[in-house]
C-alpha cells in the first residue's frame, strides 16, 4: 500500500522569465526565454509527492479562469486526487519568477483564489485518512491551523514547510511533528538571524519536536529534542533552475516519512538523502512542476550518490 499524503496549499500559474542576472531595485534587465508553468508551493509539493510514489490528495482553490483549468488539469495529469480543489470567485493565483544564469531566482506571488481557502468536513475525512499532512504558508493561516488540528486528533503526521517565511503562532507550532525550513525561513521562525545553522536548530527544537533545515548546495540538516544532529550532503549535479527544488525535496520527504513510519534518529539520514536526491534531480531541469522528478529518477540519483538502500 502506497504512502498516503494530503497537501493543503496553493496552486499558482508561474510566469517565468530567464535573464543574465536578477534585477536590482529600480533596474530593468533584458530577459531571454518566457514560460507559463503550473506551480504554487502546495500544488508543486503535491505533484512532487505523487511522482515520488505517494498517493496524494490536494486541498486548495483556483479561479474560474483559463489558468484555473490549466492548474487543475496539471494536477489530474500527475495522478493527484483533486476532489478537494475548489473553484473560487477570484482569479487564480500567479507567481512572477525571474531566474538568472546561476539558477538563482526571485519570486513575487499574487495569491488570488488561494486567499479564499477554507476547509470543510470532507477535508477533515481526507486528513484523518492520511499518513502525512503536508502544509505551507501560501494559503490563509486559519486553514493551515485547522488542518493541523484535525491531523493531530487523528494521529496523522503533521509537516509544515514554513514558506513564505513568517513568525508562527505557538498554537500552530504545538501541532507540528516536523518543521521544514531553509536558512532564511529558519531565521524568521526562530527569531535568530545568523549564518550558523547550529543556533538556528537549537532554537527551533525548543519550538517543535523535529526540524529539517535545507541548506541548498550544502544539503540538509536534521535536529530533534533528543539531541540528534545529522547533516547530509546532496548529490552533485549541474543545476539549471532551482525554482522547485525545495518543493521536490519537501514532497519526497513527506513520502519517505510515510513509508518509514516517521522521522527519527534511525531514519533521518535515509530520509534526508532521499529528499536531497529529489531536490537535486529537480534542479537539473528548468521549470517548476515540469521539473519535479519521478521516483525512478530519485532512486537512480540516490543510489549513484549514496549507494544501495538503507
C-alpha positions, 0 to 999 in steps of 0.5 A, spaced: 500 500 500 502 506 497 504 512 502 498 516 503 499 524 503 494 530 503 497 537 501 493 543 503 496 549 499 496 553 493 496 552 486 499 558 482 500 559 474 508 561 474 510 566 469 517 565 468 522 569 465 530 567 464 535 573 464 543 574 465 542 576 472 536 578 477 534 585 477 536 590 482 531 595 485 529 600 480 533 596 474 530 593 468 534 587 465 533 584 458 530 577 459 531 571 454 526 565 454 518 566 457 514 560 460 507 559 463 508 553 468 503 550 473 506 551 480 504 554 487 508 551 493 502 546 495 500 544 488 508 543 486 509 539 493 503 535 491 505 533 484 512 532 487 509 527 492 505 523 487 511 522 482 515 520 488 510 514 489 505 517 494 498 517 493 496 524 494 490 528 495 490 536 494 486 541 498 486 548 495 482 553 490 483 556 483 479 561 479 474 560 474 479 562 469 483 559 463 489 558 468 484 555 473 483 549 468 490 549 466 492 548 474 487 543 475 488 539 469 496 539 471 494 536 477 489 530 474 495 529 469 500 527 475 495 522 478 493 527 484 486 526 487 483 533 486 476 532 489 478 537 494 480 543 489 475 548 489 473 553 484 473 560 487 470 567 485 477 570 484 482 569 479 487 564 480 493 565 483 500 567 479 507 567 481 512 572 477 519 568 477 525 571 474 531 566 474 538 568 472 544 564 469 546 561 476 539 558 477 538 563 482 531 566 482 526 571 485 519 570 486 513 575 487 506 571 488 499 574 487 495 569 491 488 570 488 483 564 489 488 561 494 486 567 499 479 564 499 481 557 502 477 554 507 476 547 509 470 543 510 468 536 513 470 532 507 477 535 508 477 533 515 475 525 512 481 526 507 486 528 513 484 523 518 485 518 512 492 520 511 499 518 513 502 525 512 499 532 512 503 536 508 502 544 509 505 551 507 504 558 508 501 560 501 494 559 503 490 563 509 493 561 516 486 559 519 486 553 514 493 551 515 491 551 523 485 547 522 488 542 518 493 541 523 488 540 528 484 535 525 491 531 523 493 531 530 486 528 533 487 523 528 494 521 529 496 523 522 503 526 521 503 533 521 509 537 516 509 544 515 514 547 510 514 554 513 514 558 506 513 564 505 517 565 511 513 568 517 513 568 525 508 562 527 503 562 532 505 557 538 498 554 537 500 552 530 507 550 532 504 545 538 501 541 532 507 540 528 511 533 528 516 536 523 518 543 521 521 544 514 525 550 513 531 553 509 536 558 512 532 564 511 525 561 513 529 558 519 531 565 521 524 568 521 521 562 525 526 562 530 527 569 531 535 568 530 538 571 524 545 568 523 549 564 518 550 558 523 545 553 522 547 550 529 543 556 533 538 556 528 536 548 530 537 549 537 532 554 537 527 551 533 527 544 537 525 548 543 519 550 538 517 543 535 519 536 536 523 535 529 526 540 524 529 539 517 533 545 515 535 545 507 541 548 506 541 548 498 548 546 495 550 544 502 544 539 503 540 538 509 540 538 516 536 534 521 535 536 529 530 533 534 529 534 542 533 528 543 539 531 541 540 528 534 544 532 529 545 529 522 547 533 516 547 530 509 550 532 503 546 532 496 548 529 490 552 533 485 549 535 479 549 541 474 543 545 476 539 549 471 533 552 475 532 551 482 525 554 482 522 547 485 527 544 488 525 545 495 518 543 493 521 536 490 525 535 496 519 537 501 514 532 497 519 526 497 520 527 504 513 527 506 513 520 502 519 517 505 516 519 512 510 515 510 513 509 508 518 509 514 513 510 519 516 517 521 522 521 522 527 519 527 534 518 529 534 511 525 531 514 519 533 521 518 539 520 514 535 515 509 530 520 509 534 526 508 538 523 502 532 521 499 529 528 499 536 531 497 536 526 491 529 529 489 531 536 490 537 535 486 534 531 480 529 537 480 534 542 479 537 539 473 531 541 469 528 548 468 521 549 470 517 548 476 512 542 476 515 540 469 521 539 473 519 535 479 522 528 478 519 521 478 521 516 483 525 512 478 529 518 477 530 519 485 532 512 486 537 512 480 540 519 483 540 516 490 543 510 489 549 513 484 550 518 490 549 514 496 549 507 494 544 501 495 538 502 500 538 503 507 
